[in-house]
Amino acid sequence: MIKELKSADIRLIQKIIPHRYPFLLVDKVIEIDGPDRGVGIKNVTINEPFFAGHFPSEPVFPGVYMIEAMAQTSAVIAGVGLNFAEGKTSIYFMTMDGVKFRRKVVPGDVLRMEITKLRGGGKVWKFRGVATVDGRIACECEFTAMMDMPK
C-alpha cells in the first residue's frame, strides 16, 4: 500500500503522472507526508533541450519550468498520499498567484521543491511551493490546479 510511503523514485513517479521526457521535471520525491506536504528534487543538467535557446551563452532554467516542476511534485505527493500509484494523475493549472523568482537556476544546480497543500480533496487543489538551490529561494508561488485522478 503506497499510503505508507515517505518517498517516490522515478519509477513510481512515472506510474502516478503521465509526463515524460522532455517534460518530466521531477527526478524524485524525497519526503512525503500524506497528500499534505512533500519535497521533490529536480537535477538541472546542461542536457535539458531548452538550454539550446534559453540562453546559448548563459543557460538559465526557465522560471515557468520551475513552477511546472512544483506542480508535478504536487501531483506525485497527492497521488502517493491518496494511494493512486497506477492512476496516471493529470494536473492542470488553473491559477498561479504571488509568483516570485529570486535567483537564477543553472546547469549543475539541484532544485529542491517544498510543497504544502493549502486546500484539496476534490478536483480542485491549492498548493504553496517554494523552490530552493543550496538553501536559497529560487522561486515561490501559490497555485491552484485541477487534478484528474483515477477513481
N, C-alpha and C positions, 0 to 999 in steps of 0.2 A: 504494500500500500504506500503510495508516494507521499501521502499526507505527512508521514513521519520524516521525510527527507529534509535535510537542512542545507542542501546544495544541489546544483544541477550541472552536469558536464555537457559537452556539445551534443552527445547522442540523445540525451533527454531533452535538451533544448529543441532539437530538430523534431522530436516527437510531439512537442507541445505547440510550437509556432511554425507556420508554413514558410518562413523566409529562408532563402538560400543565397549562396554566392551569386552576385557580388553585394547582396543587400542584407545578409545576415550580420548584424552588428553587435552581437554579444557572444563572447567566447565561452564564458562560464558564469555561473551564479554561485558565489562563494558563501552567501548567507541567505537563509530563507526562514522567515518567521510567519508560517502560515501564509495566507493571502495578504497579510498586512504590511510586511516590510521585507526588504532584501537588498543585497548588494551584488551587482553584476560587474563583470570585467570585460573590457574591450582592449585587446593589444593592438595598438596602432602601428602598422608596418608600411614601409615605402611601397609594398606590393599592391596597395589598395588602388583600384583602377582610376579613381577620381584624381589622384595626385598628378597624373599626366597634365591636367589642365587647371589644378587648384593648389598651388600655383607652381609652374615648372621650375622657377628659380628659387622658390621658398615654399615648399609643401606645407600646407595647413589643413588639418582635418576640418571639414565643413561643419559649421555650427548646427545646421539643420540635421546633420547626421548624428550629432551628439544627442539631440532631442529624440530622434528616431531610435537610437541605441537605448535610451532610457525607456521609451515606450515598449520596445521589445523585451527589455528586462522586466518591466511591469507585467507583461503578458505571461512570461515564464513564471514569475512569482505567484501570480493568481492561478495559473494552470497547475502548478505543483500544490499550492495551498488548498485548491479545490478538487484535487485528485483527477485532473484531466490529462493524464500522461499520453493518451493515444488520440487526443482530440483535435490537433491542428487548430489551436486557438487563433482567431483572426482579431486584430485590434485595429480600429480605425479612429484616427484623430477627429475630434470634434472642436476642441478649443485648446489654445496654448496661452497662458497668462503669465505675466511677470517674467518673461524670458530675459535673462541677463547672461551675456558672455563676458567672462572675467579675464581669461588668458588664452593664448594660442595653445592648441594641441598639435603636436608634430610627430612624425615617424619616430618610433622608439619609446613614445610615452605609453603608459598603462593608464587607461581611463577607468576610474573606479566610480560606479554609479550607484548611489544610495537612493533607494526608492521607498517612499512611505505612502500607503493608501490613505487617502483622506475620506473617501466615500466609495462604496461599492456593494456588490452583492447581486445586483440585477444586471441589465445590459450596459448601463452607463456607470462608469467608474471615474473617480478623480484621484490623481496622484500628485505628489510633490517629488521632484527629482533634483538631486544635487550631484553633479559630476566633478570629480577632482583628479588632479595629477600631482603626485608627491605631496598630498595633503593640502594643496592649494585649489580653490574653486575655479573650475574652467567654465561651467555653465550651471545655471539653476533655473527652474521653472515649475509651474503647476500646469497640468494638462488633464483634459477630460477626454475620455475615449469610450467608444462603443466596442464592447467585446462580444464577439460572436463565438460563444463557447459551445462545445457539444453538450447534448442533453444526456 
